[in-house]
């Protein structure tokens, strides 16, 4: 499907119907920074920080910089003994909500995140994976690499993409995924284990975290252009329908962070079944520069754009509520503007994200 190269951005409409966060993100990411006086951006940031979404997260952060005594949990889970969303998703959520990168909460959490990147053996840094680590050296190695991948993405997104520690960790992640993409495991990543289908322990497929890492590291993408191209081709393949588990040591872990192909589900016309997941994946592809390699994601984007009115406001038929998702990976990313009694609030997030995707793709933007 051929996409347009021009997009109308309903700037006035977004400013009128969007909350404090939307106003900050417009000023930060959507319009030319030379158009905005510093005092205007500062006032918008102050308003966003003072608003309930950011304040609710700040109040839950502990003095040691972590949230919920865990690192990666995307939601509470009684089965796993998780009571709160963890440190990495809360760190990333604050950034999306417009919290300033120089803020105290980031300074506290980044001390912990940089320790995770290091070879620090403090048991505290095992977080919710403490019992997994007890299975042995191989399990501990897997835990450390899994945590580093997520932490690298979080730190790169908050402006540390050129830090040598982050770059070193990112190159290691990219190398392991590249080896997977070049191997037979890319086509056959599953094995049988006690009558169950599991991911081959030797497989290191891409994940939502590694994609976010690449999206936040333009120099890394330039340095590894070949890898970027292979990754784009792999993520254009259909997502496996087969149910599988991830076994580390004696434990079976969640696999919802993995990307074994294109995760977007849609109907024949390209209407996505899960709008937040579709938007997030398309946004990552646009930032990484591989959207054109994915005909399905391109078709879905075209369908979403077709539902925009002449002003660029997303107005699909029968929109009765804010788009929702069952996939927790979008916790940090969607929504930025919660639904209110005003029906227009249901369209704000998607309208803003489509405009931002258009900008990532280098389209000509017309502000109206």
N, C-alpha and C positions, 0 to 999 in steps of 0.2 A: 504494500500500500504506500502510495506517495503522500507524504505529509506536506503541509504548507511551510513556508519559510517566514511567515509574517503572523504576528499574534497581537490582538487588541487586549490591553490590560485595563480593566475597569478600576483605575486607581481611586477615583472619588468614591465609588461604591464600596470598595474594600475599606477605605478609611472610615466611611460612615457606619458600616455594619460590622467591621472587625473589632476585636477587643484590643487591649493594650499590647499583647504579644504580636498580633498581626501588624499593628502599626510599627512596632520596633523592627520586625522582620522585613517589612516593606522598605524602611529606611536603611537597613543594613544590607539587604540582599537583592532588592528588586529595582531600585532606582539608582541613578548615577549619584555617587557619594558627593560629588561636587555641587549637586543641587540642594544639599541639605546643610543648613547651618549646624555647627557642633552643638549649640544649645538646644536645638530642636530634637536632635537624636538623644542627647542626654536626658531631656525631659521625658521623652518617650520611654527610655530605658528605666528611669526612676519609677515611672508609673507601672511598668511591667513588673519590676522587682517588688513593688509594694502590693501588687494584686495577689489574690488568694492562691492561684496555681503555684507560683514560685514560693510564696511564704509557706505553704503547706509542705513543700519538699524540704525547704531550709530547716524547718522545725524538727524534722525527723532525722537530720544528720547528726551523728554522734561526734563527740569531741575528738575521736581518733580519725575522723574523716570519712567513715563508712556509713552506709545506710543498711539497716536490717541485719547487720552481722553477717552478710553474705555478699558475694561479688556479682553474680550474674543472674540471679532470679528475676524473672520478668513479671511474676505475680506470686501472691501467697499460695502456699501448698501445704496442707496438713500432712499429706503423705510423706513429703520430704522434710517436714519440720521447718518450713519457711514461713515466717510470719509477715514479712514485708518485701516489697520490691528492693532489689539489691543496688550495690554501689555503681556499677557501670551503667545500667539503664537510667538511674536517677541523675547521674552525672551528665549523660547525653540528653536527658529530658530537659534539664536546666538550660543547656545550650540552645535547644530548639525553642524554648519559651522566651528566649531573649535575655537570659542572665549574662551579665558582662564577664568576659573571659578573665578579667583581672580580679573578679570577686573572691571573697574569702572562702566561700564554700568550695570553689575549684582549687584554691591553694591547699586546702586541707585534704581533699580527695586525691589530688594529683601526687601528694607525697606517698600515699598508699599505692597508687597505680604505678608509679615509677619503681617502687620496691618490688612489685609483682614482675616487672620487666627484668629486674636484676636476678642474681642467683641467690638471693636471700632465702635461707632455709627456715626462717622463723615459722613455726607451726601456725601462727596467727594468719599467715598468708595462704593457707590452704582453704580457708573459708568453708563453704558448704561441701567441699570435696574432701574433707578430712577423712571420712570413712573409706572413700575410694582409694586414697593414697595408701591406706593400710594394706592394700592388696599386693604391694610390691613396687619395685623400681620402675617397671614398665608402666604401671598405672600412674605412678607419680609423674613420670615424664609426660604422659598424655595430659594429665591435669594441668601441669605447668604450661604446656604449649597451648592448650585450649584457652586458659585464662589469658596468656600473653596475646593471643590473637584478638580477643575482645578488648583488652586494655589498649593495644596498639591503635585500634580503630578509634576508641574514645579519646586518646591523647592526640591523635592526628587531627581529629575534628575540632579540638579545642585549641588548635594553633601550634602544636608541637611537631608538625610534619617534617621539619628540618632538624630536629634534635637527633644527634647521632644514635642515641639509645633507641629512639622510635624507628629511625631509618634501618638500623641493624635488625631489629625485630621484624620489621615489615619485609625486608629482603628475605629473611629466613622463611616467613610465611609464604611469600610469593614463590620461592624456590621449591618448597614442599608441594604446593598446589601444582606448579608447573610440571614437576616430576610425575604427579598423579595424572595430569592431562595427557602426558606423553606415553603413559603406560597402558597395558591392556585393562587395568582396573577401571579406567574411565568408561569403558563399555560394559564391563562386568564387575561392578563394585561389591556384589553380595556373595556370601558363602552361607552354607548351612551350619548351624550350631545347635545340637540337641533338639532337632526337629523344628528349630526356628530359623528364619532368614535374618541374618545380621550383616552389618556393614563390615567388609573385610578389614581386619585390624591394620593392614598395611595401607589402606586407602586414606588419602587426605584431600577430600573434595573441597571446593570453595564453600564459603558460608556467607551468611548475611554480614558477619563481622569483617571478613576479608574483603568483601565488596565495598563496605563502608570505608575501610582502610584505604583502598585504592582510590575511591572517589575523593578522599580528602588529601591525597598525596600526588599532585600533578607531576612532580619531578620523578617520582618512582615510576609512574606510567610511561613517561618519556624514555626512561632508562631501560624499561622492559616492554618495549612495544610489541615484540613477538608474543610474549606471554599474554599481554592484554588481548591480542587478536584471538589466540587460542581459547582464552577464557570466554570471550564473547560468543564464539562458535559453540562452545560447550553449553553455555547457558541458554542458547536458542533451542536446544534439544528438549523434547517432551520430558516432563518430570516423571520419574518412575511411579507407576500405579501400585506396585508391589509394596506391601507393608513390611517394614524392617525395623530391627532394633540396633542399638549401639551398645556393645558390651565392653566394659573396661574392668579388668579384674573379674570379680564375681558379680558386678553390678550392671544393671541395664539402665542406661541413661537416655534422656530425651534427645530427639534428633531434629527438633523444630528449628534449630539454628542453621542447619545444613542446606546447601543449594545444589541439588543433584540434577539441575536442569531449570527450565522455565517454570516458576511456581504459580503463574497466573492462570486461573480458571475462568473461562468465558463461554458465552453461548456462540452460536454460529455467526451472529452479527458483530461479535467483538465486545459485547457488553460484559464487563467483569463481574464475577459473582462476589468478589471481595474487593471493593474499591480502594480501601487504604493499602492493602498488600500490593495491588496492581500499581497504584501510584508510586509507592515506595520503590518497588523494583524498577519501574520505568525511570524514576528519578535517578537511581543509582546507575542504570545503564547510560542515561544521558550524560551524567557527570564523568563516568569512566570512558565514554566515547564509543560504546559498542551497541547502541540502540539499533543502528542500521543493519546489524547482523542478525537481528531478531524480528522476523516478519510478524510473529504473533503479538509480541509486545507493541510493535508499531501499529498493528491493526487496532489493538485495544486503545492506544493513545488516540488514534484517529476517531474512534467511537466516542471517547470522552470529549474530545474537542468539538465533535459534531453536535454535542448536547449543550454547547455554549451559545448564548444568544448573540445578537449583533454587537453588544458591548463587551463580550468576553466573559460574561457571568455564566457559570455552569448551572443549567436549569433542565435537568432531565425530567421526563414525564413522571408524574406520581411520586415525587420526592416528598415523603411524609415524615422523614426523620433524618438525623445526621447519619451518614454512612457508617456502618459498624463493621467490626472484624472479630473473628474468633482466634486470630493469630496474634500472639502476644509480642511478636518481634517488632511490631509497630508501636509499642507502648510509648517510646520516647518521641515518636515522630508525628503521631496523629491521635486526637485532634489538637490543634493549637487554639482553636476558637470553639468553646463548648456551645452546644445548642441552647438557645433561649426560647422565650415565647415568640420572639420575632421569627417568622418562617425564613427570612433571608439568611439567618445564621446557619441554616443547614447547608448552604452553598459556599460559604466563605472559605473553608479549608481547601476544598477541591479547586475552587477558582484561583486561590493563591498558589497552590502547588502547580497547577497547569501553567500559570504565568512563569513560575520559577523554572519549570522544565523547559519551556520555550527559550528562556534566557540561557540555560545550560547548553541548549542545542545551537545557540548562536543565531537564533531567528531575530528578525527585525521586530522590535516591540513598539507598539503605538499606544501611548498612555492616554486614556480618555476618562 
